[in-house]
């Protein structure tokens, strides 16, 4: 295993986070925001920014006052190993469960729209093998791949946004607050579950050659917001607030109605590139970070097979269980995303407090 301190710069690691968290914000959270807040979902996104800004200050404090090996390395130096593992357990469970949820959601989407006639075992086993190989390749190769994949993902995103302009009716975004403030508050829960993944930058800090500065966090947070705001408002303007809330994948449905003139249609295969790029990187990155939490040294860009294989065996075992689609989506809406907000807020604040008194 080799040190990557002279390879990865903050910009590369930010691209890695944009691609991985972008899938969550751009795809998985939007139907939940629409269901919770309806037409006022875009207000929920804007209203969440002050909270994100406050949390960004805490995150920057953690990064600024941590050693170059990272916050969790500092804990290993000051605390007994059992205490470090106990503190790392919530974030470790989040990484594993989020990777699993992303995997299941990807398989459901592929099976519903592209591979309906292909046995599900072939689909998920192929995806699982690819994710294992990417994780084994290490964070260096993930960051390099993200720098190659992300520009096309962004180009396709702007392409669909511009091309569907004639189908959008901005008046459908109004009136706002017609049902009071409660829908906005509910929507903010799901918005923050995506925005507060900004804390993951604390986990990738050991792999950064240069210092991560506050403006990096601000830009990253604004990008996370934009990845929600764009497709959510587009969905409301194209399908209306009621129909949008009934769609499972509003961002993908925007591709299905795309047409250029009379003869160019069915360009939704571009969405396949976007989905796979984000999902594969997200699953692999989270499994890598989970393995890194179990290691003493935090600056290695590859994880030993002795650590990765057991993790993926457990992952494989969970994939074998059949999950009802409706129950899966209700679990995300009622439990997982709200618990994620609580987890990140506690983790961020407690980490800052610990750092204040541990040095």
VENPEZI-V934454 format. One record per helix or strand of 3 or more residues. SS is the DSSP state (2 for helix, 1 for strand). FROM is the first residue (numbers start at 1). TO is the last residue. Records with the same first field share a line. If there is no record, write none. Layout:
SS: FROM-TO + FROM-TO
//
This chain:
2: 10-28 + 30-47 + 49-64 + 71-78 + 81-113 + 120-137 + 139-167 + 170-173 + 182-207 + 214-239 + 241-246 + 250-256 + 269-293 + 305-319 + 325-358
//
